[in-house]
């Protein structure tokens, strides 16, 4: 069989359903300044990843952080 007649191998397409937010977006959501969000990241209170020069915060990290605050409420 010649290469011209061969079908390309089936490559599955992965469906990635992650939502990431910029620091400025999270700051706006939580109504705080961007430096507050950077502090939370560096203190390990808010999980984030750095892609290039920008920090990206997964939606689940925001939810986890907010839920952790519930235990501090009176």
C-alpha positions in Angstrom: 0.0 0.0 0.0 1.5 3.3 -1.0 1.7 6.2 1.5 -0.8 8.2 -0.6 -3.6 5.7 0.1 -3.0 5.4 3.8 -5.5 7.0 6.2 -4.0 9.2 8.9 -3.9 7.6 12.3 -6.9 8.5 14.5 -5.8 11.0 17.1 -8.3 11.6 19.9 -9.1 15.2 20.6 -8.9 15.9 24.3 -11.7 18.0 25.8 -10.2 20.3 28.4 -12.9 21.9 30.5 -10.7 24.0 32.8 -11.4 27.6 33.4 -8.5 29.9 34.3 -8.7 33.5 35.3 -6.1 36.3 35.3 -5.2 38.0 38.6 -7.1 41.1 37.7 -10.3 39.1 37.0 -10.1 37.3 40.4 -9.4 40.6 42.1 -12.5 42.1 40.5 -14.6 39.0 41.5 -13.5 39.3 45.1 -13.5 43.1 45.2 -9.9 43.4 46.3 -6.8 44.7 44.7 -4.4 42.7 42.5 -1.6 42.9 45.1 -3.9 41.1 47.6 -4.4 38.3 45.1 -0.6 38.1 44.5 -0.1 37.9 48.3 -2.6 35.1 48.6 -0.8 33.2 45.8 2.6 33.7 47.4 1.3 32.7 50.8 -0.1 29.5 49.3 -3.7 30.4 50.2 -4.8 30.6 46.6 -3.5 28.0 44.1 -2.2 29.3 40.8 0.1 28.5 38.0 2.4 30.7 36.1 2.2 30.5 32.3 4.8 32.8 30.7 4.8 36.0 32.8 1.1 35.7 33.8 -0.4 34.0 36.8 -3.5 31.9 36.0 -5.9 30.9 38.7 -8.1 27.8 38.2 -11.8 28.3 38.9 -11.6 25.4 41.5 -8.9 27.3 43.4 -11.1 30.3 43.7 -14.0 28.1 45.0 -11.8 26.3 47.4 -10.4 29.6 48.8 -13.9 31.1 49.3 -15.1 27.9 51.0 -12.1 28.0 53.3 -13.2 31.5 54.4 -16.5 30.1 55.5 -14.9 28.4 58.5 -13.6 31.8 59.6 -17.1 33.4 59.7 -18.8 34.1 63.0 
